């Protein structure tokens, strides 16, 4: 309990994450790893970055709740499998409109 696992993290088989721990977004925890209590783990493969302070440990529950709320505001952005829905954005440098679609990994310029 009292653990925060960041978005996009991968927790492999036989991993044990002890209480009061924080796994950073995008971290990949290797098979068979034990994450001890009170530690921050980052990277791919994830490694201990540092010990958490008492103040950080006290805030894990609150941060996890806020993180979950934030993720719910982005449910329409990503589809299962990570494909982006049709998207149009303006290129800040040229002002051109760029688009992408679920079937393309490339942004295309619209004239």
N, C-alpha and C positions, 0 to 999 in steps of 0.2 A: 504494500500500500504506500501511498504518498510518493508515487513515481510519475515522472513526466517523460513521455516518449515523443520526440519531435516528429512532425509530418515527414513522410517519405522514408522514415527509418525502416531498415530491414532487420528483423529479429529472427535469426536462424534457429534450427532445431536444438533442443537441449540447452537452451540459454536460461540462466537464472538471474533475474534482476532483483536485487535486494531493495528494501524500503529506503526512502529518502534519497533516491538516485535520479539523475537527469541524463537522458539520452538525447543528444543534439539532433536536429533535423538532418535527414539524409545519412545518418550514421548507419553502418552495417556491422551488426554484432555477429561475430563468427560463431559457428557451431560449437557447442560445448562450453561457451564462455560463462563465467560468473561475474556479474557486475556487483562489487561490494557496496554496502550501504554508504551513502554520503558522498558519492563520486559523480563527476561530470565526465561523460564519455563522448568523444567526437571522432569523425573520420571514417575512412574506408580502407582497410578494416578499422573498426573503432578501437580506440585505446583510451586509457585514462588520461584526461587532460589535466584535471586537478581535483582536489577535494572541494566540496561545497562548504560555504560558510554556514554557520548556524542560522543567520538571517535568510540565506537562500533556501535552506531546507524548510524553514517556516513558511515560505512563500510558494512552495511547489504545488500544493493543492489549489490555491487561488489561481496560479498561473495555468495549471492544467484546465481548470474550468473556463478561463478566459480564452485559452487556445482552442478548446472545443467549440465555444461560441463563435469565434472568428472563422473556424473552418466551415461552419454551417452557412456563413454568408457567401461562400465560394462554391457551393455544390453545383451550380450551373456552369461553372468554368471548365470543369474536367469531366469527361465521360469515363466509364470503366475502361481501363487499359491506358489511360492518360492521353487520349486523343482530344485535341482542342476542337470546340465547335467553331462554326464559321465566325471569323473575327475580322474586324477592320479597324486599323489604327493609323494615325497620322505620323509620318516620319518627321521628327522635330527639326531636322536640318533642311530638308527640301520642301516640306509641306505636302509631299506626295502621300496618297493613301495606299497602305499596304494591306493585303488580305491574306488569310490562310484558311484552309479548310481541313476537315478531319482526314481527308485522303491525301494530304500533302504535308510534307515536312518543310516546305520552302515558302517563305512569304513572297508574294508576287506583287509588283507595282501595278496599280490601276491608273490608266491614263484619263 
